[in-house]
Amino acid sequence: MDLTRQLISFVGALLILIAYAGHQMGWINARRPTYNILNAAGSLILFWIALHPFQVGFIVLEGVWTIISLWALVRPRPEGTVLPEMQ
């Protein structure tokens, strides 16, 4: 893998780790869009990287991770639902 792909995959992993660490440390609320945007972007980057060379396990993991993160962003919510604030 060339240096550019290594750097791109590092950015993807970093985005996911920022979301995870932020949630664990209480800096990012997992129910807010920021958390899911970081997860979706990071996993989509890693999904793309896994296509060349084709790595089935990694593609499944990152593909499903991307779909779940995007669904969390766009899923219908009951009218009047307010997203919780950080505490």
Secondary structure by P-SEA (a helix, b strand, c coil): ccaaaaaaaaaaaaaaaaaaaaaaacccccccaaaaaaaaaaaaaaaaaacccccaaaaaaaaaaaaaaaaaacccccccccccccc
